[in-house]
Amino acid sequence: MSKMIPLHFEESCLIIKGQSCYNRGMKRELMDILVCPVCKGELQLTVAEENQEEIVSGSLYCDQCRVNYPIADAIPNLLPPDQRD
Ligand SMILES: [Zn+2]
């Protein structure tokens, strides 16, 4: 299975692998499909705060790139570090 460009992030919609659209919110199920935007590797989830539906805050960590992708307000910021403001 080839992994495509993992996602780009729009206001209220997370597009993953160019095929799925999710309403905003970092759900645990997303861990099955979220990959590192740089190396397409697996991400490690660290939960700081979680409610019944979503992971409210925490981080996603790529071991290969040694990059941390923050989750804030239940939105994962999966922009590569050099594309963040
Ligand atoms: Zn990576």
PDB file of the backbone (N, CA, C, O) and the ligand in Angstrom, with CONECT records:
HET     ZN  A 101       1
ATOM      1  N   MET A   1       0.840  -1.185   0.000  1.00  0.00           N
ATOM      2  CA  MET A   1       0.000   0.000   0.000  1.00  0.00           C
ATOM      3  C   MET A   1       0.878   1.238   0.000  1.00  0.00           C
ATOM      4  O   MET A   1       1.715   1.413   0.885  1.00  0.00           O
ATOM      5  N   SER A   2       0.691   2.077  -0.970  1.00  0.00           N
ATOM      6  CA  SER A   2       1.498   3.290  -1.014  1.00  0.00           C
ATOM      7  C   SER A   2       0.804   4.398  -0.253  1.00  0.00           C
ATOM      8  O   SER A   2      -0.409   4.582  -0.350  1.00  0.00           O
ATOM      9  N   LYS A   3       1.584   5.116   0.490  1.00  0.00           N
ATOM     10  CA  LYS A   3       1.021   6.226   1.243  1.00  0.00           C
ATOM     11  C   LYS A   3       1.144   7.496   0.427  1.00  0.00           C
ATOM     12  O   LYS A   3       2.212   7.836  -0.082  1.00  0.00           O
ATOM     13  N   MET A   4       0.040   8.175   0.317  1.00  0.00           N
ATOM     14  CA  MET A   4       0.027   9.408  -0.448  1.00  0.00           C
ATOM     15  C   MET A   4       0.288  10.577   0.484  1.00  0.00           C
ATOM     16  O   MET A   4       0.470  10.407   1.690  1.00  0.00           O
ATOM     17  N   ILE A   5       0.303  11.735  -0.084  1.00  0.00           N
ATOM     18  CA  ILE A   5       0.438  12.938   0.742  1.00  0.00           C
ATOM     19  C   ILE A   5      -0.584  12.853   1.867  1.00  0.00           C
ATOM     20  O   ILE A   5      -1.781  12.731   1.606  1.00  0.00           O
ATOM     21  N   PRO A   6      -0.140  12.916   3.081  1.00  0.00           N
ATOM     22  CA  PRO A   6      -1.007  12.525   4.184  1.00  0.00           C
ATOM     23  C   PRO A   6      -2.219  13.415   4.387  1.00  0.00           C
ATOM     24  O   PRO A   6      -3.324  12.908   4.579  1.00  0.00           O
ATOM     25  N   LEU A   7      -2.048  14.678   4.350  1.00  0.00           N
ATOM     26  CA  LEU A   7      -3.217  15.510   4.622  1.00  0.00           C
ATOM     27  C   LEU A   7      -2.870  16.959   4.433  1.00  0.00           C
ATOM     28  O   LEU A   7      -1.705  17.356   4.464  1.00  0.00           O
ATOM     29  N   HIS A   8      -3.869  17.711   4.243  1.00  0.00           N
ATOM     30  CA  HIS A   8      -3.688  19.127   4.489  1.00  0.00           C
ATOM     31  C   HIS A   8      -4.851  19.604   5.319  1.00  0.00           C
ATOM     32  O   HIS A   8      -5.925  19.002   5.340  1.00  0.00           O
ATOM     33  N   PHE A   9      -4.613  20.673   5.983  1.00  0.00           N
ATOM     34  CA  PHE A   9      -5.522  21.071   7.036  1.00  0.00           C
ATOM     35  C   PHE A   9      -6.295  22.298   6.600  1.00  0.00           C
ATOM     36  O   PHE A   9      -5.713  23.320   6.235  1.00  0.00           O
ATOM     37  N   GLU A  10      -7.600  22.187   6.642  1.00  0.00           N
ATOM     38  CA  GLU A  10      -8.425  23.336   6.340  1.00  0.00           C
ATOM     39  C   GLU A  10      -9.215  23.714   7.575  1.00  0.00           C
ATOM     40  O   GLU A  10      -9.146  23.044   8.605  1.00  0.00           O
ATOM     41  N   GLU A  11      -9.954  24.776   7.461  1.00  0.00           N
ATOM     42  CA  GLU A  11     -10.574  25.356   8.632  1.00  0.00           C
ATOM     43  C   GLU A  11     -11.283  24.335   9.514  1.00  0.00           C
ATOM     44  O   GLU A  11     -10.999  24.241  10.708  1.00  0.00           O
ATOM     45  N   SER A  12     -12.175  23.593   8.950  1.00  0.00           N
ATOM     46  CA  SER A  12     -12.954  22.693   9.794  1.00  0.00           C
ATOM     47  C   SER A  12     -12.922  21.277   9.246  1.00  0.00           C
ATOM     48  O   SER A  12     -13.819  20.478   9.515  1.00  0.00           O
ATOM     49  N   CYS A  13     -11.926  20.983   8.506  1.00  0.00           N
ATOM     50  CA  CYS A  13     -11.935  19.714   7.791  1.00  0.00           C
ATOM     51  C   CYS A  13     -10.517  19.191   7.655  1.00  0.00           C
ATOM     52  O   CYS A  13      -9.614  19.905   7.217  1.00  0.00           O
ATOM     53  N   LEU A  14     -10.343  17.989   8.020  1.00  0.00           N
ATOM     54  CA  LEU A  14      -9.037  17.375   7.932  1.00  0.00           C
ATOM     55  C   LEU A  14      -9.077  16.380   6.782  1.00  0.00           C
ATOM     56  O   LEU A  14      -9.877  15.445   6.792  1.00  0.00           O
ATOM     57  N   ILE A  15      -8.235  16.576   5.816  1.00  0.00           N
ATOM     58  CA  ILE A  15      -8.248  15.679   4.674  1.00  0.00           C
ATOM     59  C   ILE A  15      -7.030  14.773   4.773  1.00  0.00           C
ATOM     60  O   ILE A  15      -5.889  15.232   4.807  1.00  0.00           O
ATOM     61  N   ILE A  16      -7.297  13.513   4.816  1.00  0.00           N
ATOM     62  CA  ILE A  16      -6.236  12.559   5.066  1.00  0.00           C
ATOM     63  C   ILE A  16      -6.067  11.659   3.863  1.00  0.00           C
ATOM     64  O   ILE A  16      -7.018  11.037   3.389  1.00  0.00           O
ATOM     65  N   LYS A  17      -4.864  11.601   3.389  1.00  0.00           N
ATOM     66  CA  LYS A  17      -4.554  10.776   2.235  1.00  0.00           C
ATOM     67  C   LYS A  17      -5.460  11.104   1.059  1.00  0.00           C
ATOM     68  O   LYS A  17      -5.740  10.244   0.224  1.00  0.00           O
ATOM     69  N   GLY A  18      -5.909  12.332   0.995  1.00  0.00           N
ATOM     70  CA  GLY A  18      -6.662  12.804  -0.142  1.00  0.00           C
ATOM     71  C   GLY A  18      -8.012  12.164  -0.329  1.00  0.00           C
ATOM     72  O   GLY A  18      -8.619  12.327  -1.387  1.00  0.00           O
ATOM     73  N   GLN A  19      -8.497  11.457   0.636  1.00  0.00           N
ATOM     74  CA  GLN A  19      -9.734  10.735   0.383  1.00  0.00           C
ATOM     75  C   GLN A  19     -10.798  10.908   1.458  1.00  0.00           C
ATOM     76  O   GLN A  19     -11.979  10.686   1.190  1.00  0.00           O
ATOM     77  N   SER A  20     -10.420  11.287   2.624  1.00  0.00           N
ATOM     78  CA  SER A  20     -11.413  11.347   3.685  1.00  0.00           C
ATOM     79  C   SER A  20     -11.474  12.743   4.272  1.00  0.00           C
ATOM     80  O   SER A  20     -10.475  13.460   4.337  1.00  0.00           O
ATOM     81  N   CYS A  21     -12.626  13.094   4.681  1.00  0.00           N
ATOM     82  CA  CYS A  21     -12.812  14.394   5.281  1.00  0.00           C
ATOM     83  C   CYS A  21     -13.441  14.219   6.655  1.00  0.00           C
ATOM     84  O   CYS A  21     -14.458  13.543   6.807  1.00  0.00           O
ATOM     85  N   TYR A  22     -12.835  14.820   7.623  1.00  0.00           N
ATOM     86  CA  TYR A  22     -13.341  14.705   8.978  1.00  0.00           C
ATOM     87  C   TYR A  22     -13.722  16.064   9.500  1.00  0.00           C
ATOM     88  O   TYR A  22     -13.083  17.070   9.192  1.00  0.00           O
ATOM     89  N   ASN A  23     -14.746  16.082  10.276  1.00  0.00           N
ATOM     90  CA  ASN A  23     -15.002  17.305  11.005  1.00  0.00           C
ATOM     91  C   ASN A  23     -13.890  17.499  12.002  1.00  0.00           C
ATOM     92  O   ASN A  23     -13.245  16.545  12.437  1.00  0.00           O
ATOM     93  N   ARG A  24     -13.677  18.738  12.355  1.00  0.00           N
ATOM     94  CA  ARG A  24     -12.591  19.003  13.270  1.00  0.00           C
ATOM     95  C   ARG A  24     -12.741  18.163  14.532  1.00  0.00           C
ATOM     96  O   ARG A  24     -13.848  17.857  14.975  1.00  0.00           O
ATOM     97  N   GLY A  25     -11.656  17.820  15.065  1.00  0.00           N
ATOM     98  CA  GLY A  25     -11.675  17.023  16.273  1.00  0.00           C
ATOM     99  C   GLY A  25     -10.697  15.888  16.146  1.00  0.00           C
ATOM    100  O   GLY A  25     -10.713  15.128  15.178  1.00  0.00           O
ATOM    101  N   MET A  26      -9.853  15.788  17.131  1.00  0.00           N
ATOM    102  CA  MET A  26      -8.845  14.739  17.138  1.00  0.00           C
ATOM    103  C   MET A  26      -9.411  13.526  17.856  1.00  0.00           C
ATOM    104  O   MET A  26      -9.437  13.468  19.085  1.00  0.00           O
ATOM    105  N   LYS A  27      -9.861  12.568  17.074  1.00  0.00           N
ATOM    106  CA  LYS A  27     -10.422  11.354  17.645  1.00  0.00           C
ATOM    107  C   LYS A  27      -9.346  10.260  17.682  1.00  0.00           C
ATOM    108  O   LYS A  27      -8.402  10.261  16.892  1.00  0.00           O
ATOM    109  N   ARG A  28      -9.519   9.357  18.597  1.00  0.00           N
ATOM    110  CA  ARG A  28      -8.541   8.274  18.701  1.00  0.00           C
ATOM    111  C   ARG A  28      -8.488   7.433  17.431  1.00  0.00           C
ATOM    112  O   ARG A  28      -7.436   6.913  17.060  1.00  0.00           O
ATOM    113  N   GLU A  29      -9.637   7.307  16.771  1.00  0.00           N
ATOM    114  CA  GLU A  29      -9.649   6.515  15.537  1.00  0.00           C
ATOM    115  C   GLU A  29      -8.695   7.094  14.489  1.00  0.00           C
ATOM    116  O   GLU A  29      -8.181   6.381  13.628  1.00  0.00           O
ATOM    117  N   LEU A  30      -8.480   8.388  14.589  1.00  0.00           N
ATOM    118  CA  LEU A  30      -7.610   9.007  13.591  1.00  0.00           C
ATOM    119  C   LEU A  30      -6.183   8.481  13.666  1.00  0.00           C
ATOM    120  O   LEU A  30      -5.427   8.576  12.699  1.00  0.00           O
ATOM    121  N   MET A  31      -5.823   7.932  14.806  1.00  0.00           N
ATOM    122  CA  MET A  31      -4.469   7.418  14.927  1.00  0.00           C
ATOM    123  C   MET A  31      -4.191   6.304  13.921  1.00  0.00           C
ATOM    124  O   MET A  31      -3.042   6.050  13.560  1.00  0.00           O
ATOM    125  N   ASP A  32      -5.256   5.648  13.475  1.00  0.00           N
ATOM    126  CA  ASP A  32      -5.058   4.581  12.491  1.00  0.00           C
ATOM    127  C   ASP A  32      -4.631   5.114  11.133  1.00  0.00           C
ATOM    128  O   ASP A  32      -4.025   4.399  10.334  1.00  0.00           O
ATOM    129  N   ILE A  33      -4.947   6.352  10.887  1.00  0.00           N
ATOM    130  CA  ILE A  33      -4.690   6.867   9.537  1.00  0.00           C
ATOM    131  C   ILE A  33      -3.767   8.070   9.508  1.00  0.00           C
ATOM    132  O   ILE A  33      -3.254   8.439   8.451  1.00  0.00           O
ATOM    133  N   LEU A  34      -3.558   8.673  10.644  1.00  0.00           N
ATOM    134  CA  LEU A  34      -2.642   9.810  10.634  1.00  0.00           C
ATOM    135  C   LEU A  34      -1.204   9.335  10.487  1.00  0.00           C
ATOM    136  O   LEU A  34      -0.785   8.372  11.129  1.00  0.00           O
ATOM    137  N   VAL A  35      -0.468  10.012   9.644  1.00  0.00           N
ATOM    138  CA  VAL A  35       0.955   9.717   9.506  1.00  0.00           C
ATOM    139  C   VAL A  35       1.728  11.022   9.561  1.00  0.00           C
ATOM    140  O   VAL A  35       1.165  12.108   9.423  1.00  0.00           O
ATOM    141  N   CYS A  36       2.998  10.893   9.762  1.00  0.00           N
ATOM    142  CA  CYS A  36       3.858  12.063   9.751  1.00  0.00           C
ATOM    143  C   CYS A  36       3.834  12.690   8.360  1.00  0.00           C
ATOM    144  O   CYS A  36       4.033  11.994   7.365  1.00  0.00           O
ATOM    145  N   PRO A  37       3.595  13.989   8.284  1.00  0.00           N
ATOM    146  CA  PRO A  37       3.531  14.637   6.965  1.00  0.00           C
ATOM    147  C   PRO A  37       4.887  14.696   6.270  1.00  0.00           C
ATOM    148  O   PRO A  37       4.959  14.931   5.064  1.00  0.00           O
ATOM    149  N   VAL A  38       5.939  14.487   7.012  1.00  0.00           N
ATOM    150  CA  VAL A  38       7.272  14.579   6.411  1.00  0.00           C
ATOM    151  C   VAL A  38       7.736  13.218   5.900  1.00  0.00           C
ATOM    152  O   VAL A  38       8.097  13.081   4.731  1.00  0.00           O
ATOM    153  N   CYS A  39       7.728  12.221   6.768  1.00  0.00           N
ATOM    154  CA  CYS A  39       8.296  10.926   6.390  1.00  0.00           C
ATOM    155  C   CYS A  39       7.229   9.864   6.189  1.00  0.00           C
ATOM    156  O   CYS A  39       7.544   8.739   5.800  1.00  0.00           O
ATOM    157  N   LYS A  40       5.980  10.199   6.447  1.00  0.00           N
ATOM    158  CA  LYS A  40       4.863   9.264   6.313  1.00  0.00           C
ATOM    159  C   LYS A  40       4.943   8.120   7.324  1.00  0.00           C
ATOM    160  O   LYS A  40       4.305   7.079   7.166  1.00  0.00           O
ATOM    161  N   GLY A  41       5.723   8.337   8.339  1.00  0.00           N
ATOM    162  CA  GLY A  41       5.865   7.318   9.375  1.00  0.00           C
ATOM    163  C   GLY A  41       4.750   7.404  10.404  1.00  0.00           C
ATOM    164  O   GLY A  41       3.912   8.306  10.381  1.00  0.00           O
ATOM    165  N   GLU A  42       4.770   6.446  11.293  1.00  0.00           N
ATOM    166  CA  GLU A  42       3.744   6.426  12.337  1.00  0.00           C
ATOM    167  C   GLU A  42       4.010   7.511  13.368  1.00  0.00           C
ATOM    168  O   GLU A  42       5.145   7.924  13.606  1.00  0.00           O
ATOM    169  N   LEU A  43       2.924   7.949  13.962  1.00  0.00           N
ATOM    170  CA  LEU A  43       3.018   8.970  14.994  1.00  0.00           C
ATOM    171  C   LEU A  43       2.658   8.363  16.347  1.00  0.00           C
ATOM    172  O   LEU A  43       1.798   7.488  16.451  1.00  0.00           O
ATOM    173  N   GLN A  44       3.329   8.845  17.357  1.00  0.00           N
ATOM    174  CA  GLN A  44       3.024   8.409  18.717  1.00  0.00           C
ATOM    175  C   GLN A  44       2.171   9.467  19.398  1.00  0.00           C
ATOM    176  O   GLN A  44       2.503  10.652  19.431  1.00  0.00           O
ATOM    177  N   LEU A  45       1.072   8.994  19.932  1.00  0.00           N
ATOM    178  CA  LEU A  45       0.132   9.911  20.566  1.00  0.00           C
ATOM    179  C   LEU A  45       0.433  10.062  22.045  1.00  0.00           C
ATOM    180  O   LEU A  45       0.607   9.079  22.765  1.00  0.00           O
ATOM    181  N   THR A  46       0.490  11.285  22.474  1.00  0.00           N
ATOM    182  CA  THR A  46       0.551  11.583  23.902  1.00  0.00           C
ATOM    183  C   THR A  46      -0.659  12.436  24.243  1.00  0.00           C
ATOM    184  O   THR A  46      -0.876  13.493  23.651  1.00  0.00           O
ATOM    185  N   VAL A  47      -1.432  11.972  25.188  1.00  0.00           N
ATOM    186  CA  VAL A  47      -2.659  12.674  25.541  1.00  0.00           C
ATOM    187  C   VAL A  47      -2.443  13.478  26.810  1.00  0.00           C
ATOM    188  O   VAL A  47      -2.017  12.949  27.837  1.00  0.00           O
ATOM    189  N   ALA A  48      -2.743  14.751  26.722  1.00  0.00           N
ATOM    190  CA  ALA A  48      -2.693  15.589  27.913  1.00  0.00           C
ATOM    191  C   ALA A  48      -4.096  15.754  28.498  1.00  0.00           C
ATOM    192  O   ALA A  48      -4.282  15.757  29.715  1.00  0.00           O
ATOM    193  N   GLU A  49      -5.067  15.889  27.614  1.00  0.00           N
ATOM    194  CA  GLU A  49      -6.439  16.083  28.058  1.00  0.00           C
ATOM    195  C   GLU A  49      -7.371  15.433  27.041  1.00  0.00           C
ATOM    196  O   GLU A  49      -7.192  15.574  25.831  1.00  0.00           O
ATOM    197  N   GLU A  50      -8.361  14.724  27.554  1.00  0.00           N
ATOM    198  CA  GLU A  50      -9.231  13.966  26.655  1.00  0.00           C
ATOM    199  C   GLU A  50     -10.649  13.987  27.207  1.00  0.00           C
ATOM    200  O   GLU A  50     -10.853  13.880  28.417  1.00  0.00           O
ATOM    201  N   ASN A  51     -11.627  14.124  26.317  1.00  0.00           N
ATOM    202  CA  ASN A  51     -12.994  13.953  26.772  1.00  0.00           C
ATOM    203  C   ASN A  51     -13.566  12.687  26.141  1.00  0.00           C
ATOM    204  O   ASN A  51     -12.809  11.877  25.605  1.00  0.00           O
ATOM    205  N   GLN A  52     -14.857  12.504  26.191  1.00  0.00           N
ATOM    206  CA  GLN A  52     -15.417  11.245  25.730  1.00  0.00           C
ATOM    207  C   GLN A  52     -15.269  11.061  24.223  1.00  0.00           C
ATOM    208  O   GLN A  52     -15.250   9.931  23.735  1.00  0.00           O
ATOM    209  N   GLU A  53     -15.166  12.129  23.507  1.00  0.00           N
ATOM    210  CA  GLU A  53     -15.119  12.031  22.058  1.00  0.00           C
ATOM    211  C   GLU A  53     -13.751  12.301  21.468  1.00  0.00           C
ATOM    212  O   GLU A  53     -13.345  11.679  20.486  1.00  0.00           O
ATOM    213  N   GLU A  54     -13.065  13.214  22.064  1.00  0.00           N
ATOM    214  CA  GLU A  54     -11.882  13.722  21.398  1.00  0.00           C
ATOM    215  C   GLU A  54     -10.697  13.840  22.339  1.00  0.00           C
ATOM    216  O   GLU A  54     -10.825  13.888  23.562  1.00  0.00           O
ATOM    217  N   ILE A  55      -9.549  13.883  21.706  1.00  0.00           N
ATOM    218  CA  ILE A  55      -8.356  14.248  22.440  1.00  0.00           C
ATOM    219  C   ILE A  55      -8.241  15.761  22.351  1.00  0.00           C
ATOM    220  O   ILE A  55      -8.042  16.324  21.274  1.00  0.00           O
ATOM    221  N   VAL A  56      -8.367  16.389  23.473  1.00  0.00           N
ATOM    222  CA  VAL A  56      -8.458  17.850  23.482  1.00  0.00           C
ATOM    223  C   VAL A  56      -7.078  18.478  23.341  1.00  0.00           C
ATOM    224  O   VAL A  56      -6.886  19.434  22.590  1.00  0.00           O
ATOM    225  N   SER A  57      -6.143  17.933  24.061  1.00  0.00           N
ATOM    226  CA  SER A  57      -4.793  18.462  23.909  1.00  0.00           C
ATOM    227  C   SER A  57      -3.787  17.356  24.140  1.00  0.00           C
ATOM    228  O   SER A  57      -4.053  16.369  24.826  1.00  0.00           O
ATOM    229  N   GLY A  58      -2.641  17.549  23.557  1.00  0.00           N
ATOM    230  CA  GLY A  58      -1.595  16.558  23.645  1.00  0.00           C
ATOM    231  C   GLY A  58      -0.642  16.766  22.496  1.00  0.00           C
ATOM    232  O   GLY A  58      -0.439  17.885  22.026  1.00  0.00           O
ATOM    233  N   SER A  59      -0.063  15.674  22.053  1.00  0.00           N
ATOM    234  CA  SER A  59       0.855  15.828  20.940  1.00  0.00           C
ATOM    235  C   SER A  59       1.002  14.527  20.182  1.00  0.00           C
ATOM    236  O   SER A  59       0.725  13.442  20.694  1.00  0.00           O
ATOM    237  N   LEU A  60       1.439  14.669  18.962  1.00  0.00           N
ATOM    238  CA  LEU A  60       1.789  13.544  18.111  1.00  0.00           C
ATOM    239  C   LEU A  60       3.280  13.668  17.821  1.00  0.00           C
ATOM    240  O   LEU A  60       3.771  14.729  17.435  1.00  0.00           O
ATOM    241  N   TYR A  61       3.971  12.581  18.013  1.00  0.00           N
ATOM    242  CA  TYR A  61       5.424  12.644  17.886  1.00  0.00           C
ATOM    243  C   TYR A  61       5.910  11.675  16.822  1.00  0.00           C
ATOM    244  O   TYR A  61       5.524  10.506  16.797  1.00  0.00           O
ATOM    245  N   CYS A  62       6.751  12.176  15.957  1.00  0.00           N
ATOM    246  CA  CYS A  62       7.377  11.301  14.967  1.00  0.00           C
ATOM    247  C   CYS A  62       8.781  10.964  15.434  1.00  0.00           C
ATOM    248  O   CYS A  62       9.632  11.838  15.604  1.00  0.00           O
ATOM    249  N   ASP A  63       8.995   9.689  15.634  1.00  0.00           N
ATOM    250  CA  ASP A  63      10.274   9.211  16.132  1.00  0.00           C
ATOM    251  C   ASP A  63      11.385   9.411  15.107  1.00  0.00           C
ATOM    252  O   ASP A  63      12.522   9.731  15.455  1.00  0.00           O
ATOM    253  N   GLN A  64      11.045   9.220  13.869  1.00  0.00           N
ATOM    254  CA  GLN A  64      12.064   9.323  12.820  1.00  0.00           C
ATOM    255  C   GLN A  64      12.529  10.748  12.615  1.00  0.00           C
ATOM    256  O   GLN A  64      13.725  11.017  12.503  1.00  0.00           O
ATOM    257  N   CYS A  65      11.563  11.666  12.566  1.00  0.00           N
ATOM    258  CA  CYS A  65      11.909  13.073  12.335  1.00  0.00           C
ATOM    259  C   CYS A  65      12.233  13.793  13.634  1.00  0.00           C
ATOM    260  O   CYS A  65      12.806  14.882  13.627  1.00  0.00           O
ATOM    261  N   ARG A  66      11.861  13.176  14.747  1.00  0.00           N
ATOM    262  CA  ARG A  66      12.017  13.818  16.054  1.00  0.00           C
ATOM    263  C   ARG A  66      11.301  15.157  16.078  1.00  0.00           C
ATOM    264  O   ARG A  66      11.821  16.175  16.536  1.00  0.00           O
ATOM    265  N   VAL A  67      10.087  15.103  15.565  1.00  0.00           N
ATOM    266  CA  VAL A  67       9.270  16.310  15.525  1.00  0.00           C
ATOM    267  C   VAL A  67       7.988  16.050  16.297  1.00  0.00           C
ATOM    268  O   VAL A  67       7.401  14.972  16.212  1.00  0.00           O
ATOM    269  N   ASN A  68       7.573  17.036  17.035  1.00  0.00           N
ATOM    270  CA  ASN A  68       6.366  16.989  17.823  1.00  0.00           C
ATOM    271  C   ASN A  68       5.283  17.806  17.122  1.00  0.00           C
ATOM    272  O   ASN A  68       5.491  18.971  16.785  1.00  0.00           O
ATOM    273  N   TYR A  69       4.143  17.190  16.909  1.00  0.00           N
ATOM    274  CA  TYR A  69       3.024  17.914  16.319  1.00  0.00           C
ATOM    275  C   TYR A  69       1.989  18.141  17.408  1.00  0.00           C
ATOM    276  O   TYR A  69       1.408  17.185  17.922  1.00  0.00           O
ATOM    277  N   PRO A  70       1.755  19.381  17.759  1.00  0.00           N
ATOM    278  CA  PRO A  70       0.864  19.642  18.895  1.00  0.00           C
ATOM    279  C   PRO A  70      -0.612  19.430  18.559  1.00  0.00           C
ATOM    280  O   PRO A  70      -1.043  19.635  17.424  1.00  0.00           O
ATOM    281  N   ILE A  71      -1.355  19.024  19.548  1.00  0.00           N
ATOM    282  CA  ILE A  71      -2.815  18.982  19.452  1.00  0.00           C
ATOM    283  C   ILE A  71      -3.341  20.029  20.425  1.00  0.00           C
ATOM    284  O   ILE A  71      -3.038  19.989  21.617  1.00  0.00           O
ATOM    285  N   ALA A  72      -4.123  20.957  19.911  1.00  0.00           N
ATOM    286  CA  ALA A  72      -4.689  21.992  20.771  1.00  0.00           C
ATOM    287  C   ALA A  72      -6.136  22.208  20.369  1.00  0.00           C
ATOM    288  O   ALA A  72      -6.457  22.249  19.182  1.00  0.00           O
ATOM    289  N   ASP A  73      -7.000  22.345  21.348  1.00  0.00           N
ATOM    290  CA  ASP A  73      -8.433  22.502  21.079  1.00  0.00           C
ATOM    291  C   ASP A  73      -8.947  21.377  20.185  1.00  0.00           C
ATOM    292  O   ASP A  73      -9.805  21.587  19.328  1.00  0.00           O
ATOM    293  N   ALA A  74      -8.416  20.207  20.397  1.00  0.00           N
ATOM    294  CA  ALA A  74      -8.817  18.998  19.667  1.00  0.00           C
ATOM    295  C   ALA A  74      -8.463  19.041  18.183  1.00  0.00           C
ATOM    296  O   ALA A  74      -9.016  18.287  17.382  1.00  0.00           O
ATOM    297  N   ILE A  75      -7.566  19.903  17.834  1.00  0.00           N
ATOM    298  CA  ILE A  75      -7.121  19.981  16.448  1.00  0.00           C
ATOM    299  C   ILE A  75      -5.632  19.667  16.371  1.00  0.00           C
ATOM    300  O   ILE A  75      -4.807  20.365  16.961  1.00  0.00           O
ATOM    301  N   PRO A  76      -5.301  18.620  15.646  1.00  0.00           N
ATOM    302  CA  PRO A  76      -3.878  18.334  15.480  1.00  0.00           C
ATOM    303  C   PRO A  76      -3.255  19.249  14.434  1.00  0.00           C
ATOM    304  O   PRO A  76      -3.792  19.421  13.340  1.00  0.00           O
ATOM    305  N   ASN A  77      -2.143  19.817  14.779  1.00  0.00           N
ATOM    306  CA  ASN A  77      -1.415  20.655  13.831  1.00  0.00           C
ATOM    307  C   ASN A  77      -0.348  19.798  13.173  1.00  0.00           C
ATOM    308  O   ASN A  77       0.724  19.563  13.730  1.00  0.00           O
ATOM    309  N   LEU A  78      -0.671  19.339  11.975  1.00  0.00           N
ATOM    310  CA  LEU A  78       0.238  18.427  11.291  1.00  0.00           C
ATOM    311  C   LEU A  78       1.013  19.117  10.177  1.00  0.00           C
ATOM    312  O   LEU A  78       1.474  18.477   9.232  1.00  0.00           O
ATOM    313  N   LEU A  79       1.144  20.404  10.303  1.00  0.00           N
ATOM    314  CA  LEU A  79       2.007  21.087   9.358  1.00  0.00           C
ATOM    315  C   LEU A  79       3.466  20.758   9.680  1.00  0.00           C
ATOM    316  O   LEU A  79       3.864  20.764  10.845  1.00  0.00           O
ATOM    317  N   PRO A  80       4.254  20.475   8.654  1.00  0.00           N
ATOM    318  CA  PRO A  80       5.673  20.300   8.909  1.00  0.00           C
ATOM    319  C   PRO A  80       6.230  21.543   9.588  1.00  0.00           C
ATOM    320  O   PRO A  80       5.753  22.651   9.345  1.00  0.00           O
ATOM    321  N   PRO A  81       7.224  21.366  10.427  1.00  0.00           N
ATOM    322  CA  PRO A  81       7.738  22.510  11.211  1.00  0.00           C
ATOM    323  C   PRO A  81       8.130  23.696  10.362  1.00  0.00           C
ATOM    324  O   PRO A  81       7.964  24.838  10.789  1.00  0.00           O
ATOM    325  N   ASP A  82       8.647  23.455   9.169  1.00  0.00           N
ATOM    326  CA  ASP A  82       9.084  24.596   8.361  1.00  0.00           C
ATOM    327  C   ASP A  82       7.924  25.318   7.663  1.00  0.00           C
ATOM    328  O   ASP A  82       8.129  26.328   6.990  1.00  0.00           O
ATOM    329  N   GLN A  83       6.724  24.798   7.829  1.00  0.00           N
ATOM    330  CA  GLN A  83       5.563  25.486   7.243  1.00  0.00           C
ATOM    331  C   GLN A  83       4.694  26.142   8.304  1.00  0.00           C
ATOM    332  O   GLN A  83       3.658  26.733   7.997  1.00  0.00           O
ATOM    333  N   ARG A  84       5.117  26.035   9.534  1.00  0.00           N
ATOM    334  CA  ARG A  84       4.337  26.704  10.579  1.00  0.00           C
ATOM    335  C   ARG A  84       4.721  28.168  10.610  1.00  0.00           C
ATOM    336  O   ARG A  84       5.798  28.564  10.166  1.00  0.00           O
ATOM    337  N   ASP A  85       3.830  28.940  11.136  1.00  0.00           N
ATOM    338  CA  ASP A  85       4.125  30.375  11.255  1.00  0.00           C
ATOM    339  C   ASP A  85       5.184  30.614  12.313  1.00  0.00           C
ATOM    340  O   ASP A  85       5.565  31.758  12.557  1.00  0.00           O
TER     341      ASP A  85
HETATM  342 ZN    ZN A 101       8.397  11.866  10.348  1.00  0.00          ZN2+
END
